[in-house]
């Protein structure tokens, strides 16, 4: 049974990795990023919700008395 020739594996794997790296770099370099990001306001906008003024409580089923 003949032996598998692995002498070319190193250069094949190395060239594949280099090719993938170059392709990814080219793909990333085509993306246009904004040059200066705009500053957004960090103020919180207060909205009046009806449930914020009420007192509410969530009852767990285990904390209720048996009926």
Backbone bond lengths (Angstrom), bond angles and torsions (degrees), N, CA, C in turn:
res aa  C-N    CA-C-N  psi(-1)  N-CA   C-N-CA  omega(-1)  CA-C   N-CA-C  phi
1 X - - - 1.451 - - 1.528 108.31 -
2 X 1.349 117.26 125.03 1.466 118.91 -175.77 1.532 111.25 -72.56
3 X 1.305 114.77 152.17 1.463 121.34 178.30 1.534 109.77 -80.22
4 X 1.309 115.16 149.77 1.450 120.70 177.84 1.527 108.58 -77.60
5 X 1.310 115.72 128.29 1.465 120.37 -178.73 1.523 109.17 -82.06
6 X 1.325 116.69 110.53 1.467 121.51 -177.86 1.519 111.96 -107.08
7 X 1.297 117.14 15.28 1.461 119.44 -176.51 1.529 112.84 -69.02
8 X 1.313 118.36 -25.01 1.470 120.54 -177.80 1.525 112.67 -97.28
9 X 1.316 117.22 -1.49 1.461 119.51 -176.77 1.519 112.32 -64.63
10 X 1.294 117.34 -40.26 1.455 120.37 -176.73 1.522 111.02 -60.69
11 X 1.317 117.56 -50.22 1.459 120.69 -177.90 1.528 110.72 -68.17
12 X 1.315 117.67 -32.73 1.462 120.80 178.40 1.526 110.74 -67.01
13 X 1.325 116.87 -47.30 1.463 120.90 179.77 1.519 110.74 -66.51
14 X 1.316 117.06 -41.91 1.460 120.92 180.00 1.535 110.99 -63.87
15 X 1.299 117.53 -44.39 1.465 119.90 -179.91 1.526 111.36 -67.67
16 X 1.325 116.97 -33.68 1.466 119.94 176.66 1.519 111.01 -65.63
17 X 1.313 117.24 -43.87 1.461 121.22 179.77 1.527 110.34 -64.46
18 X 1.308 117.47 -43.34 1.468 120.90 179.39 1.527 110.56 -64.20
19 X 1.321 116.62 -41.82 1.462 120.39 179.30 1.527 111.23 -63.52
20 X 1.317 116.78 -44.02 1.461 119.82 178.29 1.521 111.56 -63.88
21 X 1.314 116.44 -38.91 1.459 120.12 178.04 1.526 111.05 -62.72
22 X 1.315 116.75 -46.09 1.470 120.80 -179.70 1.528 110.33 -64.10
23 X 1.318 117.24 -42.41 1.460 120.10 179.44 1.529 111.69 -63.53
24 X 1.316 116.77 -40.63 1.462 119.32 178.54 1.528 111.45 -67.61
25 X 1.314 116.53 -37.91 1.465 119.67 177.48 1.528 110.81 -64.09
26 X 1.311 116.73 -40.93 1.460 119.92 178.13 1.526 111.42 -66.29
27 X 1.321 116.12 -39.14 1.460 119.86 179.46 1.525 110.54 -66.21
28 X 1.312 117.41 -42.11 1.463 121.50 -179.83 1.525 110.66 -69.04
29 X 1.317 117.18 -35.39 1.462 119.40 -177.78 1.530 112.30 -70.55
30 X 1.315 117.84 -17.38 1.468 120.90 179.10 1.520 112.50 -81.65
31 X 1.327 117.88 -11.10 1.459 121.33 -178.69 1.521 109.15 -77.15
32 X 1.312 116.48 131.71 1.465 121.35 178.60 1.516 109.75 -94.75
33 X 1.312 116.09 115.69 1.451 121.46 176.76 1.519 108.96 -98.78
34 X 1.331 118.53 149.18 1.462 119.79 177.38 1.525 110.63 -65.47
35 X 1.316 115.89 138.63 1.459 119.63 -177.07 1.520 111.88 -70.23
36 X 1.313 116.80 -44.98 1.461 119.29 178.30 1.522 108.70 -131.94
37 X 1.295 117.65 111.98 1.462 118.89 -179.57 1.529 111.11 -67.06
38 X 1.289 115.82 141.84 1.460 119.89 -178.83 1.525 110.00 -76.66
39 X 1.323 114.86 146.52 1.461 120.75 179.69 1.519 108.47 -85.82
40 X 1.322 114.85 128.44 1.454 119.42 -179.27 1.515 109.63 -104.28
41 X 1.307 114.50 150.08 1.452 120.22 179.96 1.516 109.87 -69.38
42 X 1.336 115.64 137.02 1.459 120.24 -179.52 1.517 112.08 -103.44
43 X 1.328 117.42 10.28 1.456 120.74 179.14 1.524 110.18 -70.00
44 X 1.321 114.97 139.44 1.452 119.64 177.47 1.524 109.17 -85.52
45 X 1.285 115.78 133.92 1.455 120.97 178.27 1.522 107.25 -93.60
46 X 1.323 115.87 120.22 1.460 120.97 -178.31 1.522 109.14 -89.56
47 X 1.317 115.09 123.62 1.460 119.68 177.07 1.523 108.02 -112.75
48 X 1.303 116.10 145.21 1.458 121.20 179.13 1.520 109.23 -90.01
49 X 1.299 115.24 112.23 1.454 120.73 177.58 1.527 108.19 -108.14
50 X 1.309 118.04 138.18 1.464 119.40 -177.28 1.523 113.01 -63.60
51 X 1.317 117.98 -28.48 1.462 119.18 -177.49 1.521 112.67 -80.02
52 X 1.318 118.38 -10.67 1.459 119.29 179.75 1.528 111.54 -75.46
53 X 1.316 118.24 -25.67 1.462 120.32 -178.48 1.517 112.01 -89.08
54 X 1.311 118.01 -13.78 1.455 121.58 -178.86 1.520 110.36 -90.71
55 X 1.331 114.02 152.84 1.453 119.52 173.22 1.509 106.96 -92.90
56 X 1.313 116.13 122.40 1.454 119.63 -178.99 1.510 109.04 -125.85
57 X 1.297 115.16 152.04 1.451 121.17 177.71 1.522 108.01 -141.55
58 X 1.300 114.44 137.77 1.456 119.85 177.79 1.522 107.07 -101.02
59 X 1.307 116.11 122.37 1.451 120.65 -179.26 1.520 110.11 -93.13
60 X 1.307 114.69 130.89 1.458 119.63 175.21 1.536 107.73 -80.57
61 X 1.313 117.86 140.97 1.479 119.10 179.12 1.528 112.51 -60.08
62 X 1.335 118.13 -28.66 1.448 120.40 -178.57 1.532 111.72 -76.65
63 X 1.331 117.90 -21.46 1.453 120.33 -178.26 1.527 112.10 -87.19
64 X 1.323 118.36 -10.14 1.455 120.93 179.75 1.531 109.93 -77.51
65 X 1.312 114.77 148.01 1.460 119.22 177.96 1.526 110.31 -73.51
66 X 1.325 116.60 145.01 1.473 117.54 177.63 1.517 109.90 -67.13
67 X 1.295 116.11 143.30 1.469 120.35 -176.27 1.501 111.85 -106.85
